[in-house]
Amino acid sequence: MSKKSQKQNISLQPTAGELEETLISKEKVISKKIAAIQKAREAAQGKLDDCLSTKAKLKAGLEECLTRKASAREKLQECLDRKKELHTKITACHAKRDEARKKLAACLAAKKSLGAKIAAAKAKLGSLSAAAFTEIMNKHVQEEGDMDLESVLDEVAANNDEFESLTDDLKSLGDEESAAIASEQAATTEADEHVKEIEKADSDIAATDEEDADQLVCRSTTNVSRH
């Protein structure tokens, strides 16, 4: 090789200063990439922390919904038990009212019969002495039984009052039952919404973890390239 060719080859090789300048330029590029990755990683960590915090709040909300749902179911069961008890009482009250009404009908029939006997005696005798009236009354009691109309009327009135009271209780209980059902349905709906939001939070967390892993791979690749 001639001296001229050797001189040209030497001039084509980078100088120490040029190599240093190229190395510094690469260092700057790599540093910028590392800084960007670090910044993205910090942002991902912040997003992950937010997701975890949101998930914890949602779980607490879900627990509260489930507690309210259980309470509403307990209230509903209580209403159903009381309703069953009231139906039993109302059935018994119906029986007592029917019995009292039979007594009243018998009492009124007996009173009518007594009136007819007294009228017949007056028509036959013209007038009734105290002894004759007492005799008619005693004979009537022997034949028809001793019927106290006033006490029978009191019994009928008491049974009617009891029936009305039980009916009012049943209506009030129906309102409580409807409220308990509505509360349970509302709690169920809210719980379902919390479950969906928790699933979304889990999905976001998984995506953040995947993104963070990609950044770590990228950073490792950059370090390898640097060396």
Secondary structure, DSSP 8 states (H G I E B T S, - for coil): --HHHHHHHHHHS--HHHHHHHHHHHHHHHHHHHHHHHHHHHHHHHHHHHHHHHHHHHHHHHHHHHHHHHHHHHHHHHHHHHHHHHHHHHHHHHHHHHHHHHHHHHHHHHHHHHHHHHHHHHHHHSS--HHHHHHHHHHHHHHH----HHHHHHHHHHHHHHHHHHHHHHHHHHHHHHHHHHHHHHHHHHHHHHHHHHHHHHHHHHHHHHHHHHHHHHHHHHHHHH-
